[in-house]
């Protein structure tokens, strides 16, 4: 295998070429509302709570995957992360295009549309003259790519990936798509999801001589493909996926094929579209199809393997199909409101969530505002149902990066104030309903409530367009460990006291399922109920803030040091944490 660096940059980036050969007072509440365990009014408004080198890695001959990754590291750019962005994180988005002469440029545009799914790494792999060419880097899509770099990715097929780094600094070596050579050619892969049996698969492969260069579970898939003995190639993917447990929506690229596959439960989204010139497009969300003018065809079905080549699109194999368990948080937070995900409009879902809150947790108020941007559509639904005007009480700055310098003289709630600015003219003297999509650790919510009250609001009533989060996600969402989830440790009233609002109400799980109707069994609610469709046997989740790996010098031991073992009391598909919040609605 020959590897050639096509370009270099001062930014964190890797370029790769692989040959295919062997190679307040509450005025009125109904009794039903007051009995609702998802609703917590404040008995008195008198108290206000203040809360407190460039390196090339050559694998040994024992490893069936060779010439895996080359990359560059710039230690002069320290990464400072604020803990104020207290939200679950979708770890990535994928795109695949076959049959368009500008496949790489279209992938670039599609990744722009998927930028909300990951902001810390991006990459594209294209095929030209039977060679897979790759450019990946740390940063936003617009920071990683420019006209010159896209010019180095010719060809009529490509795959792309945007990534959210789940620990410390962005780990360059984990930025996808991954490209690998094996004895029959080369393959690239981009993966959205998380494998719950990654550790055991990796250990088995290492026992057989495989050597790993990354801490990503996606690399396991490449090793499984490379060590498979079945033919043709797409059957290697099928055989590899049969050994995987957990969530995976993946696109693969070879010298002559584009392959899309989705796990049997359909945890993460993946859709197929077609451009007017006949090019086939796969993407995590329909918003990516819209930008590049591809017509939405359908979802990739759970358990389906779609193979695209010169002969067309074939659904050649279905993996063992389980009961569908798509991630409900795609509709609550991750996806863009303009997308259609799992066959439902995200906008309509969030609008309905707000209407439910206005019906089941009404409160006398003067104005409805949202925590932008993810709370806006639910706030509009609340406003419409309650007959109370919606206004922009918080203005979000879209120019704040993930790195900033804090003044030596401490400014309270500095991180939140950088991102959100209260509008005193909207808030002063008003009873305010604030709609947000979720509460994770509660730190950001408490700062937002305090900021609104300091702007003169008479009352602040928080309405959350999701049920309380009591469990960590193991299927491709970065959530804190269970002991850090505030709703797993506190009752709704205790959470209300912690954030300092005059009342607090969550979207009841029962009402959420009722809204979904006959589709309700097709969704995963594990983060709200603790009941996991696929038991996380290797129950490891990231603990916030205690693991930093720059992607070059970290070891497996340091990675293990950044994980905590979740409770292993597994009964009937339920992972019991330290505490459960009642999830029944009166």
TAGI-V390045 format. One line per field, one symbol per residue. phi: phi as a letter, one per 40 degrees, with the letter a starting at -180 (. if undefined). psi: psi as a letter, one per 40 degrees, with the letter a starting at -180 (. if undefined). burial: 1 if it has 16 or more other C-alpha atoms within 10 Angstrom, else 0. A space follows every 50 residues. Layout:
phi->???
psi->???
burial->???
This chain:
phi->.bbbccabacccabbabbcccda.cccabcdcccccccbbcccaccbbcb cd.fbbbbccccccbbfcababbbccbcbbbcccccbcbccabbaabbgb cbdccccdcccdccdccabbaaabbbbafgbcbbbbachcdcccbadccc ccbchbaabaabbbccafcccdccccccbabacbiaababbbiaccbdcc cccccccchcbbbbbccccdccccccccbcbcccccccccccccbhbabb bbbbcbabbbabcccgdbcabbbacccgccbbacbccccdccfbcccacc cdgcbbbbacchbbccabcdccccbccccdccacccdccbbfgbccdccc ccdcccccccbcacababbbccccccccccccdcccgbccbccbbcccbc ccbabccccdbcfdcccccbbcbdccccgbcbcbbbcabbcgccdccccc ccccchccabbcbbcacccbbccbbhbcbccdccccccbbcdcccdcccg ccaaabccdcccccccgccdccbcbdcbbgbbdbcccccbbcccgbbbbc gbbcbccccdccbbccdbccbfgbbcccabcdbbbc
psi->hhhhhdiiieihiihhhhieig.ihhdhiiddddeheehhihdiedihhh h.ehhhhhiieehehifdhiiihgeegihhhieeggiihheiiiihhhfh efdddddddddddedeeheeiiihhihhffhhhhhiihaiddddiadddd eegiieiiiihiihhehbihhdeehiiihiiadeaiiiihhhahhefddd dddddddeeihieiehedddddddddeieiiaddddddddddeihahhhi hihadeihhhiiidefdiihiiihideehhhiidiedddddefhhhdiih iheihhhhadeahhgeihihhihhgihdedddddiideihhfeihddddd dddddddddefiihidihiihieeeddddddddddefhihigehhhheeh aehihhidhhhhfddddddhhihddddheihhhhhidihceedddddddd dddeeehdihhhhhfiihheiiiefehhiiideehdeediidddddddee idihhihhdddddddebeedeeihfdeddehhdhhgdgghihhheehhhe edeiidddddeeiihihfghhfehhhadiihhfih.
burial->10100000000111111111001111000000110111111100100100 00000000100011111111111000000000010111111111111111 01111111111111111111111111110111111111111001100011 01111111111111111111111111111111001111111111111100 11001000011101111111111111100000111111111001111111 11111011111111111111111110001111111111110101110011 11111111100000000110000111111111111110111100011111 11111111011111111111110111111111111101011111010000 00000000000010111111111101110111111111111111111111 11101111111111111111111111111111111111111110111111 11111111101100000001011111111111111101111111001111 110000000001100100000001111001101000
